[in-house]
Amino acid sequence: MIAFWQNGYTGTSMTDLAEASGMAKPGLYAAFGDKEALFEKALMHYFETYGGPVFDKLKRAEKHVVEDFRDFLGAVADLTLDKETPAGCFLVNALVDCTYGAQRHQEVVLNLRAARFKAIRDRLLKAVAAGEIPEDTDIDRTATFIDGQFSAIALLGRSGSTENDLKTFVETGLQALPGNDGVQEYSGVPANAPILRQ
């Protein structure tokens, strides 16, 4: 997973995968199949390991919708800046690189993106039902905006943005959400903090 996340599908060789796993190539082929199968398994492992807890929290809707999306986008920023993992989001990197290998990889990547969008949309529908946002909110448009924020954070983090940059970016985006009537912002981020100094 780390090798593909760092270098992309095309930039990762079977030799790289053997070195990363500590297994000889014949053992890798026997256990997992070819490079295409390994990429697919790595991507699914990433989504379950890193995405699962974040999406589960969003689905529980335990806070106000603005706070839930702050936590959701903040988790992306935290992962993007984590020194223990490659920069950015593996899924976003795969979408941008467009080097999926087999056709089925493109389907897997796009299906995972669709699952992300659905989770965002479902949270917005819960917000309408709970009276957190107006009933006439354009759910699809708002979900598309938040989904775009998700991808932008991953790309900005990959290109060298700081924690303050990303948190300020998140807060700026949250101000556009219906129902954001002064919900508490990140502590320690000045309202006039400069954005994306690169």
N, C-alpha and C positions, 0 to 999 in steps of 0.2 A: 504494500500500500504506500509506504513512504517513498519508495523508489519511483513509482508511477506519479505520485502526488508532486514530487520534486521535479521530475524531468518530463512528464507527459508520456503518452503512449509511444509515439515514434522515438522519443529520446531515450527510452529505456530498453536495453537489450536483455536477452536471456542471460547473458553473462552478468549483467547488473543484478538481475533477479536472483541468480544463484549466489552471488556475493551477499546480497541483502538478507537472504533467507538462511544462508549457511548450508544449503543443500546443493548437491551436484545436479547438473542439468537433467540427466536421466531420471533422477528422483523427483524433480519438479514436474517433468512431463508425466510421470507415472501417477503422481499424487493429484495434480491439478489440471492436466491437459496442456494445451499450448499457451502461448503468450496472450492470445485473445481471451481465453478462459480465465487466465490469471488476472487480467485487467478487470474483467467483469466481476470476479470475486472480490478483488481489492476495492472496487468502487462500492459494492454492496456492503462490504465490511466497514468502509468509511462512513457510509450513510447511517448504518445501524449503530456504530460506535459513537460517532460525533453528533450526528443529527438526531438520533433517537431520543436522548434525554431532553434536548432543546425543544423538539416538536411535542414530546409528551407534556412538557410544562405548558406549552402554548395551548394544547388541547384541554388541559385542566381548567384554564381560564379562572385562576384563583385571584387575580388582581384586576384592576381597571384595565380596559383594553389598551390604553396608552402605555401603562406600566408593563403590561405583558409584551407589547411590541418593543419597548425599551430593553427589556430583558432579552428578548429574542434577537434583536439586532446587536445588542451588547455582547451576547455570547459569540456572535460571528466575529465581532471586532476582537474579542479576547483570543479566539482561536487563531485568527489571522496574525496576531502579534505574538503568539506563543513561540518562544525560542526553541521549544522542544519538537516542534513540527515544522514542515515546510511552509513558506509564506502562502497566504491565500486560502481558498477553499478548493479541495480536490474536485468537487462537482463543478464549480464555476470555472476552474482552470480547464477542465475537460470540455466544457461548453465553448470556451473561448478558443482553445487550441484546435478544436474540430479534427483531432487526430484519433479517432475512435478505434481504428482497425476494422473489424467486421461491421456490417450494417446493423447487426443486433446491438452493438455497443451504442450506436446513436440512439436506438430505441430505448435502451436502458437509461442513458443519460437524460433523454427527454422525458421519460416516464418519472424519473426521480425529480426532475424539475417540476413536472405536473403535480406530483405529490406534495412538494413544497408549497406550490401555489394554492392547492386545495386546503392545506392546513391553515394558511393565512386567511383564505376566504371564509373558511368555517369559523375562525375566531371572530371575524367581523360580523358574521351572521349572529353569533352568540351575543356580540356587543349590541346589536340592534334589538334582539329579544330582551336583553337586560336593561334597555334604555340608556346605554352608555354612549351611543351615537344615534343621530336622527334616523327615523324610519326611511326617509327618502335618500339616504346615503347611496351613492353609486358604488355598490360592493365590488364589482369587477374592476372598475377604474381604480378604486382605493387599494385593492389587493395587488393590482399590477404595479402601483406605485411602491408599495412596501416590498414586493418581490424584487423590484429594481434597486431599492435601497440595499437589500441583502447582497445582490451581486456587486453593486458599486463598492460597498464596504470591503468585500473580499479583494477586489481589484486594487483599491486604494491601499489596503494593507500590504498587498504584494509589491506595490511600487514604492514603498518606503514611508507611508504616512505614520505619524506618531499616535500614541494612545489618545492624546488630547485632540488631535485632528479628527480621529474617528468618532470620539464621543461627541464632539461639537457637530460633526456631520449628522450623527444620529439625532441629536436634539433639534437641529434645523429641520430635518425631515419630519420629525414627530409633530412639529408645530403645524404642519399642513393637514394633520389628521382631524377629521370631524370629531368633536367631543374632547379635544385637548383644550381644556379651559383652565390651564394653570396647574396641571398635575406636576408633582415635584420633579425637578430635573436632576441630572447627575450631580452629586455633591463634588465640589472642587473644580468644576468647569465654569469659568467666568462667562457671563452672558455675552461679552464682547470678545471672546477668545478668537484669535485668528484661525482661519480654516485652511488646511492643506498647504502649508508652507513647504514647497519642494524646490 
